[in-house]
Amino acid sequence: MKISYYPGCTLKTKARNLEDAAVASMAALGVDFQELERWNCCGAVHSLADDDLIHHVAPVRDLVRAMDQGSDKVVTLCSMCYNTLARANLLMRQDEVKRKTINDFMSEEKDYHGEVEVLHFLNFLRDHVGFDKVRERVKVPLNGLKVATYYGCTLVRPGNVAIEPPADRKLMAEFLEAIWASPVDFADATTCCGSYQVLANPDAALDVAARILESATRAGAEAVVLSCPLCEYSLARKQDELLQKNKISKDVPVFYFTQLLAAALGLGSEACRFDLSPRCSVELLKSKNYPIDAAVVGV
Amino acid sequence: MSHHDSKSASPMQVATGDRAILPEGARTIPIYVMGKRYEVPETLTIMKAMEYAGFKFLRGAGCRGGICGACPTVYRKEGDYKLYFGLACQTVVEPNMYLAQIPFYPANRAKYDIEAISPVAETVHALYPELFRCVACNNCTKACPMGVEVLDYISAIKQGDLARAAHLSFDCIQCGMCASRCMGELPQYHVAQLVRRIYGKYIQPRAAHLEKRVVEIESGKYDAMLDALQKMSHEELEKLYKEREREPDMAPPGTWMPEDTQYL
C-alpha cells in the first residue's frame, strides 16, 4: 500500500500548525507519509458542492434580456426550459451572495434581482387567460377523449419551482376539462421518462418509457399529453423501437398539450402540426372525426 | 537650452494622424509591449506605435485597413482588471496600455464538402458538436474587436436559425479572439464561416440581374471591348479613363444613365 499525502495550499500558508503536527505525528507512529509530487489546488476555491454558478449564467442572461425588453413575465412551453429558468430566477431572488457573484460576472448586463416572473404556459393559461375563457372559445370540443396527464420530472421537481403543489396533479386535468377532454391520472404521471439515460443506458430508458405508456393505457387512456420535447422523444419517437422489441403491446398516441389546445380552438393543420406527431396520434383523431386535414399522416 | 514644456509647445507641434514620423515637440506616451515600456507618439495606432518602437511585422499585419483580421491585440489599461481587444491597425494607443499581439489562435476547423453538404442546422451541429458546450458566458462577445454579437450568433445556430447567424456574424474578420476566450473551447469563427457559406450558397435568394450578367459574359458580349482595351497604349487608356462618363456622387439612386448604353 502506498499512501500519498495531499497537503493543500492553506496548510502550506495559514495552517502550518495543522500540517506540521500531523506530519510529525505520523513520523512518531512510524507511518511512511509521502507528500504527493506535483500537486495542485484541490479545487475548493470553486466549491464542488455548489459552484455550478456558471450554469446559471445562460438562464439569467435570458431573464435579463426579458427585463431589458420591458417584460415582467417570461412564459415557457418546454418543461425543461421552464425548470431551468424558474430555478435560476429563484436563485437570483433568494441568494444574495450568488446573485452578486453572477451580476458581477455579467458586468456587461444590467444587474438582475429576479424582477421577471417565470411562468409555464399551463399556469399562464389558468391565471392570465383563464380556463373559463378557453372553454368559451372551444370550437371543436374533444368530446371526452381520454387523455393521460403526463407531467414527467421537471414540471413538478424540485418542489419550489413546481407548476402546482406536486401532490395536486390538477392543472393538466383542469386544462383538459377546459377543452372537453377527459383527463386520466395514472400511477406513472410523474415518473421520469428516462431521457437522461438515452445515451448512457438506452435499454433502461426504453424500459421506463414502456412502463409509462403501459401504465397510461392500463388506466384507460387513449392518448398521452405532455409538455417536454425530451419526454416526447422517449415516449413518442421511440415507440417503433419499443414495439419492435416487444416492450409495449400497442402504439400509444402522444400529443403536446398545445396541439390539443389548438385543435380544440378549431385551428388548422398549420397550427396543430399533427404532421410531426406519431401516425397513431393522427389516426386516433381521425377515428374520432375531429376535423383534421385528410392529408395529414403523421410520422 | 530648449523650453519644450507644456506652456510653450504650440498645438501645431504635436503629432497628428497615424504617422510614425515624429514632428518636433510631439507628445509621447508610455505603452508596454509584452511587458516592456516604450515611449511612442500619442496619436499612433498600436501597429504604427510598435513599428515606431522598432518592431517589424512579418506576419500579424495584413490590410492595415481594419478588415483582414490579422492584427488583433489584447490589452489592459492601468488600474483596470478588464481585458480589451482591438485591431492594432485601428486602435489608437492610450497611456500605460499593456498589450500583446495575437496574430493566430488555434481552433478546430471541420472538413466538409460545401457542394455535398445538406444546408440545415443539423449539419452544422454534427460538424461542430462542441457548440453545445456553450454556457452563454458571453466572453466571446466581449472579446470581439468588431463588435459582433458572437454569443447571439452561436445561440442562433443552436436554435437552427442559420440565416440569422449569417447576418449576425457578417462583420466577422476571422481573428479568433472569440475562441481564445471560450471556456467551452468552441471555434466560433470557423462555425460562423461555415454558416455563411451555407447561407450564401443555399439559402440567400439569388440575384436575377447577376445571373443575367454572367450569361452575357459567358456568351462573349464583352470580349471585343476587353480585347480593344488590352491593345490600347498607355496614353489611349489614360485618355479614355479621364473622359469616361461618371455618375455624379450625389445623384439620387436610379436617376442617372450613361449616354453610351451598349454595355448595359
Interface residues (C-beta under 8 A of the other chain):
Chain A: I54 H55 V57 A58 R61 F105 M106 E108
Chain B: C134 V135 A136 C137 N138 T141 K142 M183
